[in-house]
Amino acid sequence: MDDTYAAARLTRDLCALTKMPRFRRNPLKFASIGRYLDTTASVDFLTVHEAAMESVQKNFLRRRRAIRKKHRRLAGGYVTRVNRMGVIEHRPRRSLGRITIMPLVLLAAMFLAFKAVLYVQLGEEAYLSHLDNLTTGSAVERAGAMVMQIDPVTERVLGLIETHL
């Protein structure tokens, strides 16, 4: 029984390598196999089998990589939806990642701390006079004056700094 299956496998592999049509009803019909083979080239069964296994291995590794990539993306959060066919699907949640937001938050906190320290170092009168000078300048200086104005968040940071000093 094993020899029969090995012969069928060999026939299938030879069909794949040559332009011989596959036998539809019975793959064990070897009637006219010789006319499709190149008589000058010898095809070894192991070579054909190894080539087929290499293709299968590459396909398996590609599918495994895709599954691992999807699992990594789903680990960050997902949304469950029902598609048009009624199948429940898990899609990765689209959001700004934590890595993207944290540097922006740190930058804003450092800027607020800079404004507060500058205000404490210069004093209220000198700080406000500098802002007045900036408001009469060019468009870039006016934008800087608008950003450097004392807002409620800066006042709160000033309160924290003054309690510690």
N, C-alpha and C positions, 0 to 999 in steps of 0.2 A: 504494500500500500504506500509506503514512503517513497519508493522508486517512482510510482505513478505521479505523486505530487511533485517530486523533484523534476520530473520530465515536464510537467505542466508549467512549473515555475521557469524552467529553462526556456520553454517555448515563449512564454510571456516576455521574458527579458530579451530574447532574440528579436521579438516583434518590436520591442521598444527601440532596439539598436538599429534595426533595419527598417525598410519601408514595407515590410510584409503586413498585410491586414490581419487583424486578430480573428481567430476562428470564433464564430458566434455561438454555434451549438455545442461543439465538442472541442475543447482546446487540445485534446490528445491526438488529433488527426495530423499526422506528420507527412502527408502524402507528397506535397510539392514544396517542402521546405528548402530544398537544395537550390532552387532557382533564385531565391531571394538573398542567399548568402554570397558574400564575396569569397571566392575560393582561394584568393591569395592571402587574405587576412584570416588568422586563426582567432576565434573568440573563445576565451577560456570562461568556464562557468563561474569560477571564483572572481574573475575580474568583473564580470557583469553583476554578480551578486554584491561585490564590494562597492561598486559604483552606485547601485541602487540603495545600499545601506547608508552610504555617505550622504546621499540626497535626503533620505529619511531622517538622518541625524541632524542635518542642517535645518530641516523644517521643524523638527522637535525643539531644537535650541532657540530658533526664532520665536516659536509660540511660547516657550517658557519665559523668554525675555519680555515678551509683550504682557504676559500675565503678571510677572513681578513688577513691571512698570506700572500697570494698572493698580495693583495692590498698594504700592507706595503712594500713588496719587490718592487713592481712596482712604488711606490712613489719615490724611489731613482733613478729612470731613467729606461727607457726600450727601447728595440729595436723591431721594428715591422717587422715581417717576414711572408712570405707565405709558408706554409708547403707543403708537397707532394700532399696533397689532394686539395690544392687550398684555404685553409682556412687561413685567416689573423690571426696571433697570436702575442700577446705582450709578450715578454720575458724580465725578469729583466736584466739590463745591468751589465755585469761582469766587475768590476773595483775595484781597491783598494779603500776602503772607505776613507772618509775624516778623520775618527777617526784614521786610520792606518797611513796615511801620515803625519799628523800634528806632532805627537811625533818625527818622524824621522827628519823632517825639524827643529824642535826646538833643537834636539840633535846636528845636524850639525851646526846650528847657535851658540849654546853655545860653541862648540868645536872651531869654528873660533874665537869667542870672547876670549876664553882662550888663543889661540895661540897669538893673537894680544896683549893681556894684558901681557903675559909672555915676548914677544918681547920688549914691552915698558919698563917693569920693569928691565929686564936684560941689555938692550942695544943691539945694533947691533953686536958688536964684541963678547961679552960674549955669546949671543944666537948662533952665527955661530960657535964659538969654541965648545959649547956643541953639536951641530949637527955633527961637525967633529969627536968628541969623540964617538958619537953613531954610525957613519958609519963604524968605525973600530971594533965594538963589534960583538956580536953574531947575529944570524939571526933575533931574536926578536928585538934587538936594532937597526939593520939596517932597519927593517920595521918601527919602531918608528921614525927613522930619516927621512925616506921617507915621512911619514905622516906629520911630523912637519916642513918640508921645507916651505919656504915662497913662496906661489903661488899667482897668480894675485888677487884672491878673498881676501886673507889675506892682501895683499898690500892695497887694497881698504878699508878694515876694519881699517887698520893702519892709513890710511889717515883720516878717520872719527874720530878716537880716537885722533889723533894729533891736529886736528882742535878744538876739544872741550877741550883739556888740555892746 
